[in-house]
Amino acid sequence: MLASELIEKLEILIAEHGDLPVALYDWNEAYAPPAESTSVTYEDGQFCVDAD
């Protein structure tokens, strides 16, 4: 997925549900090769994206 596609999908989610909090697990600023999203869940009022 391109960054522009992700941004477009996020803009749609924000338009439909408002600006919701997002938790990024294991976040760091180090560069890593692109990953594939394995799941997206909505839990406790926030979207959780898991990737490999």
Buried (B, 14 or more C-beta within 10 A) or exposed (E): EEEEEEEEEEEEBEEEEEEEEEEEEEEEEEEEEEEEEEEEEEEEEEBBBEEE
